[in-house]
């Protein structure tokens, strides 16, 4: 049973670390604030949740487990709320998303002849 918990914990920790790293790459690669905050908001919540789950699987003490559960619950409630508040504040301050019109080559726009 101990081996199964260690393997599950290791998988959760590795997958959570990879997801957090991919969110960091999203910050660097995406073009505007809104796509960056979406990448970070989603990956941060899921990555932190997996890392905390991996830590819960190997925690030796009940008090440590309780603290990790509380941190996980706070993370699951606060991260999406903070992302929403940041996006709403950016929208209210007239921060416009980057729109790429080069991909709209066909569609229902009339041609300019």
C-alpha positions as CSV (number, residue, x, y, z in Angstrom):
1,X,0.0,0.0,0.0
2,X,2.9,2.4,0.8
3,X,4.4,1.8,-2.7
4,X,1.1,2.7,-4.4
5,X,0.8,5.9,-2.4
6,X,4.3,6.9,-3.2
7,X,3.8,6.2,-6.9
8,X,0.5,8.1,-6.9
9,X,2.1,11.0,-5.0
10,X,5.0,11.2,-7.4
11,X,2.7,11.2,-10.5
12,X,0.6,14.0,-9.0
13,X,3.6,16.0,-8.1
14,X,5.2,15.6,-11.6
15,X,2.0,16.3,-13.4
16,X,1.2,19.3,-11.3
17,X,4.7,20.7,-11.8
18,X,4.4,20.2,-15.6
19,X,1.1,22.0,-15.6
20,X,2.5,24.9,-13.6
21,X,5.5,25.1,-16.0
22,X,3.2,25.2,-19.0
23,X,1.3,28.1,-17.4
24,X,4.6,29.9,-17.1
25,X,5.2,29.3,-20.8
26,X,1.7,30.7,-21.5
27,X,2.7,33.9,-19.8
28,X,5.6,34.4,-22.1
29,X,4.0,33.2,-25.3
30,X,0.5,34.6,-25.4
31,X,-0.1,38.0,-27.0
32,X,-2.3,40.0,-24.6
33,X,-3.3,40.3,-21.0
34,X,-6.6,38.3,-21.3
35,X,-5.1,35.2,-22.9
36,X,-2.2,35.3,-20.4
37,X,-4.5,35.5,-17.4
38,X,-6.6,32.7,-18.8
39,X,-3.5,30.5,-19.2
40,X,-2.3,31.3,-15.7
41,X,-5.6,31.0,-14.0
42,X,-6.5,27.6,-15.3
43,X,-3.0,26.0,-15.0
44,X,-2.3,27.6,-11.6
45,X,-5.4,26.2,-10.0
46,X,-5.1,22.7,-11.5
47,X,-1.3,22.5,-11.0
48,X,-1.5,23.7,-7.4
49,X,-4.3,21.3,-6.8
50,X,-2.3,18.3,-8.1
51,X,0.8,19.3,-6.2
52,X,-1.2,19.6,-3.0
53,X,-2.9,16.3,-3.7
54,X,0.5,14.7,-4.1
55,X,1.6,16.1,-0.8
56,X,-1.5,14.9,0.9
57,X,-0.9,11.4,-0.3
58,X,2.5,11.2,1.5
59,X,1.7,13.3,4.6
60,X,2.6,11.4,7.7
61,X,0.6,13.4,10.2
62,X,-3.1,14.2,10.4
63,X,-2.6,17.8,11.3
64,X,-0.4,18.3,8.2
65,X,-3.1,16.6,6.1
66,X,-5.7,19.0,7.5
67,X,-3.6,22.0,6.7
68,X,-3.0,20.8,3.2
69,X,-6.8,20.3,2.7
70,X,-7.4,23.8,3.9
71,X,-4.8,25.3,1.6
72,X,-6.3,23.3,-1.3
73,X,-9.8,24.6,-0.6
74,X,-8.6,28.2,-0.3
75,X,-6.7,27.8,-3.6
76,X,-9.7,26.4,-5.4
77,X,-11.9,29.3,-4.3
78,X,-9.4,32.2,-4.4
79,X,-7.6,31.6,-7.7
80,X,-10.6,31.7,-10.1
81,X,-12.0,34.7,-8.2
82,X,-8.8,36.6,-8.4
83,X,-8.5,35.9,-12.1
84,X,-12.0,37.1,-12.7
85,X,-11.4,40.3,-10.6
86,X,-8.2,41.1,-12.6
87,X,-9.9,40.6,-15.9
88,X,-12.9,42.7,-14.9
89,X,-10.6,45.5,-13.6
90,X,-8.6,45.4,-16.9
91,X,-11.9,45.6,-18.9
92,X,-13.1,48.5,-16.8
93,X,-9.8,50.4,-17.4
94,X,-10.3,50.0,-21.2
95,X,-7.6,47.4,-21.8
96,X,-8.6,46.0,-25.1
97,X,-7.7,42.4,-26.2
98,X,-5.4,42.0,-29.2
99,X,-7.4,41.0,-32.2
100,X,-5.7,39.4,-35.2
101,X,-7.6,40.2,-38.4
102,X,-5.3,38.3,-40.6
103,X,-7.0,35.0,-39.9
104,X,-10.4,36.3,-41.2
105,X,-9.6,35.8,-44.9
106,X,-13.0,34.3,-45.9
107,X,-16.2,34.4,-44.0
108,X,-19.2,36.7,-44.4
109,X,-17.5,40.1,-44.9
110,X,-18.1,41.8,-48.2
111,X,-15.2,42.1,-50.5
112,X,-13.7,45.5,-51.3
113,X,-13.8,45.9,-55.0
